[in-house]
Amino acid sequence: MLYSSDVLMYDRETESLWAQIHGEAVAGALVGSKLKQIPMSLSRWSNWLQRYPDTQVLSTETGYRRDYERDPYAGYAEHPNVYFPVANQAPSQYHQKEMVMGVLFGDSAVAFPFSELEKQDEMSFEYVVGDQTYTIHWDSHNQSAWITSKDGETLASTLLFWFAWYAFYPDTQIFGAS
C-alpha cells in the first residue's frame, strides 16, 4: 500500500499504518503518533564489511513466495516518470528523481540535492541553522551524504528522491537553490 508514493507499513498489533518518510501513523489506533528517527548510512557492501566485519544479515529465506533476490523497481531511478501519484508535485528545478538528503531542523525541513553537494569544494562543510552549526558530509564515491552535530554525533536524515521528500515537506528549504 502506498501513501503519496511512499510505502505504508502495517502494524498488526495496533492495526496502524505508518508512512515511511515521516515516520507517522496515518491511520489506525496510533494515528498521529511519530516514530523516533535514528541516523542512517548508505554504503557499498564491501565498505560496510570493512567497518563492521561482524555484521549479521537477515536471511531471504522467509517461507513466503516473494523473491527477495529480485528488485521489483529495477530501473525506476533512471525512468523519467514517477509511477504513483503524490499529494504535492515537486517543482522542476531538479529532476523528480534527483537524490536528496532530507533533514528536519525542528519544524524546518531542508533538502540537500546531491547535484548541489557535488558542486561543493570540500567533502565536508559547515551549515548553520539559527545558532547551531552542523557539518554536512558528502561522499561522491558512494553517492551518500550525512549530517553531524558540532560534537561529531551523526544526526537523523533521510536519503530519497526529490519528488518523495517534497511530497511530504512542500515548504522545504533547498540547499544551493538560487
SEKOL-518873 format. One line per 4 residues: number of its first residue (from 1); for each residue y, z, x of N, C-alpha, C. Coordinates in steps of 0.001 Angstrom, whole numbers, plus 500000, padded with zeros to 6 digits. Atoms other than C-alpha are relative to their C-alpha. Example, Ala and Ser with C-alpha at 12.3 -4.5 7.8 and 13.67 -1.06 7.14 Angstrom:
1) 498810:500000:500890:495500:507800:512300:501200:500000:500900 ~ 498810:499940:499180:498940:507140:513670:501090:500730:499230
//
This chain:
1) 498840:500000:500838:500000:500000:500000:501238:500000:500895 ~ 498767:500101:499236:503493:499159:501219:501196:500465:499181 ~ 498724:499594:500587:506960:500534:500516:501072:499436:500914 ~ 498990:500681:499191:509794:498310:501760:499375:499468:501298
5) 500746:500612:498894:507281:496535:504022:499461:501019:501000 ~ 500479:498924:499129:506194:499888:505512:498726:500594:499411 ~ 501266:499413:500439:502688:501345:505344:500247:501355:499336 ~ 500002:498687:500642:502298:504213:502905:498667:500665:500311
9) 501220:499244:499701:499813:506854:503991:499727:500931:498823 ~ 500379:499199:501156:497892:508688:501279:499368:501309:500446 ~ 500526:498661:499734:497248:512425:501457:499123:500383:498809 ~ 500920:499712:501102:494135:513083:499354:500164:501412:499454
13) 499905:498599:500419:494689:516839:499274:501141:500228:499008 ~ 498841:499777:500878:498155:516687:497657:500305:498791:499125 ~ 499779:501260:500710:497919:513137:496269:501432:499505:500195 ~ 498653:500455:499655:501198:512348:498023:499923:498725:500828
17) 499856:501206:499188:502273:509020:499501:501131:500228:500993 ~ 499044:499765:498916:504091:509192:502842:500442:498679:500609 ~ 499444:501177:499330:506407:506487:504208:499954:500242:501502 ~ 500212:499858:498565:505560:505941:507853:501312:500068:500778
21) 498796:500099:499173:509047:505062:509153:500835:501264:499974 ~ 499174:498785:499999:510974:508077:507957:499209:501275:499750 ~ 500837:498812:500093:508022:510430:507518:500282:500858:498784 ~ 499667:499255:501214:508949:511393:503986:499029:499639:498884
25) 500846:500251:501163:506737:511789:500927:500853:499326:498931 ~ 499227:500760:500982:507917:509180:498409:499406:500108:498596 ~ 500632:499794:501301:505507:510090:495590:498979:501123:500135 ~ 501008:498947:500001:503183:512907:494602:500592:501392:500067
29) 499611:498585:500033:503284:516686:494815:501028:500367:501064 ~ 499095:499643:498899:505214:516715:498109:501206:499073:500111 ~ 498877:500940:499956:507852:514097:497196:501262:500687:500539 ~ 498793:499449:499383:510994:514661:499274:499740:500813:501255
33) 500322:499246:498780:509170:516655:501963:500016:499050:501190 ~ 499956:500819:498782:509606:515406:505538:499063:500568:501050 ~ 500828:499608:498867:507216:515473:508471:500890:500200:501222 ~ 499279:499823:498744:508383:516697:511868:499629:498830:500906
37) 500256:501127:499106:508765:513676:514127:499825:500513:501419 ~ 500241:499599:498618:507386:514026:517622:500236:498795:500917 ~ 499778:501115:499077:508128:511947:520737:498761:499118:500111 ~ 501094:500950:499836:506038:508830:521270:500222:499192:501260
41) 499926:500819:498800:505303:506477:524112:499225:498716:499765 ~ 500693:501276:500048:504337:502827:524366:499729:499590:501436 ~ 500380:500260:498617:502431:501843:527473:498822:499041:500043 ~ 501220:500771:499774:499883:499436:528852:498860:501009:500186
45) 501149:499098:499937:496414:500980:528635:499718:500430:501438 ~ 500276:499663:498594:495946:500824:532420:501004:501033:500526 ~ 498984:499023:499575:499232:502686:532998:499752:501360:499356 ~ 500280:498749:500712:498312:505274:530378:498866:500766:500691
49) 501150:499350:499368:494961:505967:532023:500327:500557:501381 ~ 499568:499454:498714:496638:506432:535400:500696:501343:499799 ~ 499256:498767:500267:498899:509097:533894:499131:501067:499341 ~ 500827:499067:500777:496284:510665:531593:498530:499586:500108
53) 501370:500492:499781:492820:509978:533071:498947:500646:499096 ~ 500977:499331:500865:491063:512442:530733:500193:499664:498523 ~ 499737:500399:501381:492276:510656:527589:498700:499714:499256 ~ 501124:500316:500878:489782:510526:524735:500513:499081:498900
57) 499616:500988:500996:489847:507672:522234:499051:500105:498821 ~ 500839:499988:501191:488606:507710:518653:499109:498768:499970 ~ 500937:501105:500119:485588:505535:518003:500424:499070:498868 ~ 499768:500953:501085:485979:502367:515966:498807:499952:499049
61) 501189:499923:500849:482524:503096:514503:500242:501069:498939 ~ 499595:499050:501032:483768:504711:511290:499000:500134:498864 ~ 500920:499998:501129:480882:503922:508962:500512:499132:498857 ~ 499433:500892:501009:483168:501624:506950:499935:498566:500512
65) 500114:501408:499644:483164:497823:506918:501163:499467:500832 ~ 498821:500544:499317:486650:497345:508373:499734:499822:501495 ~ 500179:500321:498586:486556:495673:511781:501279:500364:500748 ~ 498814:499540:499286:488998:497623:513938:500210:499271:501326
69) 499834:500821:498800:488455:495187:516813:500917:498807:499704 ~ 499209:501153:500426:490339:492528:514818:501369:500466:499505 ~ 498633:499685:500419:494128:492668:514385:500338:499183:498756 ~ 499714:500760:501215:494907:491737:510758:501391:499360:500017
73) 498645:500551:499914:498515:490977:511769:500211:499206:501287 ~ 499875:500790:498768:497794:488869:514856:501006:498876:499782 ~ 498985:501045:500092:500764:486565:515454:501195:500348:499133 ~ 498912:499633:500915:503008:488419:512994:501340:500122:500723
77) 498744:499801:499267:505614:489325:515632:500657:498666:500341 ~ 499455:501299:499631:506022:485658:516563:500384:499163:498782 ~ 499709:500761:501217:506145:484376:512977:501422:500324:499544 ~ 498596:499731:500330:509768:483969:511821:500217:500779:498702
81) 499793:499367:501303:509238:485354:508313:499470:501422:499933 ~ 500491:498672:500354:508860:488888:507035:499063:499781:498820 ~ 501004:500299:501017:505687:488870:504918:500219:500723:498674 ~ 499895:499188:501205:506571:491604:502439:501460:500374:499760
85) 498586:499733:500295:509842:492434:500642:500482:501350:500532 ~ 499351:498762:499569:512279:495086:501861:501192:500263:499088 ~ 498898:499609:500880:514942:497013:499946:501346:499529:500539 ~ 498722:500359:499385:517756:496264:502405:499760:498908:501032
89) 500175:501130:499076:517879:492861:504109:500882:500199:501224 ~ 499254:499786:498756:518914:493251:507759:500937:498832:500284 ~ 499083:501073:499598:521959:491310:508982:499350:499114:501063 ~ 500650:500977:499125:521128:488215:511017:500518:500003:501436
93) 499512:499985:498612:522899:489250:514241:498847:500131:500996 ~ 501216:499942:499187:519382:489940:515587:498881:499361:499192 ~ 501176:500547:500673:516111:488203:514806:499354:501131:499202 ~ 500611:498977:500856:514348:490050:511973:498937:500818:500735
97) 501081:499315:499291:511504:490899:514337:500371:500376:501430 ~ 499528:499431:498726:513641:491932:517303:499511:501444:500052 ~ 500414:498606:499849:512169:495166:518620:501225:500869:500262 ~ 498936:499027:499780:514483:498169:518467:499381:501376:500209
101) 500332:498582:499972:514288:501811:519387:500944:500639:498991 ~ 499193:499319:501003:515491:503739:516351:500029:501486:500289 ~ 499831:498578:499711:516900:507216:516900:500895:500612:498935 ~ 499158:499236:500920:518270:509784:514474:500695:501104:500774
105) 499182:498928:499429:521095:511996:515698:500581:500749:498809 ~ 499580:499329:501227:521378:514432:512801:499906:499016:498848 ~ 499969:500939:501124:522431:512283:509845:500344:498577:500423 ~ 499628:501329:499508:523397:509315:512037:498795:499285:500594
109) 501082:500836:499479:520941:506516:512744:500590:498982:500968 ~ 499563:500989:499013:521269:504307:515819:498812:499118:500368 ~ 501002:500973:499561:519309:501142:516615:500384:499509:501387 ~ 499816:500513:498643:518909:500142:520262:499152:498732:500126
113) 500773:501242:499890:517866:496446:520205:499539:499764:501437 ~ 500536:500241:498660:515635:495537:523128:500812:498944:500741 ~ 499193:501027:499328:517783:492457:523822:501270:500596:500588 ~ 498812:499314:499466:520778:494777:524319:499614:500893:501175
117) 500454:499158:498886:518792:497169:526520:499712:499148:501231 ~ 500315:500915:498898:517675:494198:528622:501259:499615:500785 ~ 498733:500374:499353:521360:493457:529402:500560:501095:500903 ~ 499463:498885:499224:521939:496877:530974:499682:499825:501480
121) 500186:500104:498550:522371:497019:534749:498964:500989:500517 ~ 500891:498927:499554:520297:500185:535026:498827:500141:499034 ~ 501166:499729:500836:516858:501140:533727:500213:501250:499155 ~ 499641:498796:500749:518370:504440:532543:501515:500101:499990
125) 498552:499838:500090:521877:505120:531316:500322:501087:498987 ~ 499585:498923:500900:523806:507849:529527:500521:499430:498690 ~ 499513:500343:501332:524560:507682:525820:500520:501290:499387 ~ 499356:498786:500493:526976:510179:524283:500141:499938:498482
129) 499825:499828:501439:526891:511379:520674:500694:501338:499807 ~ 499234:498758:500139:529582:513925:519847:500190:500634:501361 ~ 499876:499308:498711:529477:516494:522623:498671:500052:500752 ~ 501320:500025:499368:525841:515743:523557:499815:498715:500815
133) 500307:501149:499150:524781:513467:526402:498488:499821:500071 ~ 501413:500352:499963:521418:511725:526272:499795:498924:501055 ~ 500327:501098:499095:519640:509343:528620:499066:499041:499276 ~ 500828:501058:500561:518271:506060:527320:499245:499369:501163
137) 500856:500578:498960:515352:504711:529367:499445:498673:499487 ~ 500504:501324:500358:514341:501041:529354:498977:499570:501040 ~ 501073:500478:499134:511056:499772:530787:499732:498544:499630 ~ 500131:501420:500345:511262:495974:530818:498570:499497:500204
141) 501380:500419:499738:507727:495626:532242:499106:500253:498783 ~ 500803:499638:501172:506162:497414:529253:500702:499710:498681 ~ 499212:500222:501212:508903:496399:526794:499997:501261:499139 ~ 499987:498707:500670:509377:500031:525869:501291:500738:500321
145) 498794:499198:499808:512253:502470:525506:499732:501404:499488 ~ 500085:498629:500471:512636:506227:525068:501303:500695:500338 ~ 498761:499248:499840:515357:508840:524998:499665:501419:500436 ~ 500186:498619:499558:515658:512172:526780:501305:500762:499856
149) 498838:499115:500054:517985:515129:526456:500541:500202:501406 ~ 499405:499699:498699:520242:516340:529257:499023:500782:500869 ~ 500996:499199:499281:517374:518702:530203:498749:499197:500372 ~ 501145:500840:499662:514927:515786:530536:498886:500002:498972
153) 501018:499951:501055:512991:516519:527336:499999:498683:499225 ~ 500113:501223:500786:511691:513385:525611:500203:500340:498531 ~ 499670:499757:501401:513103:513217:522088:499288:498990:499102 ~ 500646:500870:500976:511693:511657:518940:500795:498702:499843
157) 499421:501315:500258:512343:507949:518485:498900:499141:499384 ~ 500960:500906:500614:510667:505014:516791:500204:498610:500582 ~ 499932:501389:499545:509863:501561:518194:499470:499123:498876 ~ 500374:500805:501150:509780:498954:515460:500869:498757:499913
161) 499200:501196:500219:511133:495649:514200:501354:500373:499404 ~ 498642:499803:500512:514865:495396:513423:500009:500044:498474 ~ 499977:500021:501457:514215:494489:509758:499433:501291:499410 ~ 500644:498794:500521:511989:497550:509295:500914:501214:500149
165) 499058:498893:499803:514499:500000:510806:501132:499904:498982 ~ 498865:500195:500902:517335:498515:508734:499613:500261:498543 ~ 500443:499772:501376:515279:498687:505522:500136:501467:499608 ~ 499931:498567:500282:515257:502482:505802:501323:500633:500418
169) 498733:499454:499499:518542:503033:507653:501075:498914:499997 ~ 499025:501098:500077:521023:500399:506373:501384:500360:500546 ~ 498705:499586:499449:524009:502445:507599:499924:500239:501501 ~ 500227:499767:498580:522672:502402:511153:501135:499456:500863
173) 499134:500538:498957:524940:502018:514134:499102:499173:500912 ~ 500791:500875:499142:523836:499322:516568:500561:500050:501411 ~ 499589:499942:498602:523989:499877:520306:500246:498589:500526 ~ 499697:501273:499354:525694:496990:522103:500529:498924:499085
177) 499507:501026:500925:526726:495121:518957:501514:499896:500116 ~ 498545:500175:499916:530183:493613:519148:500545:499386:498741
//
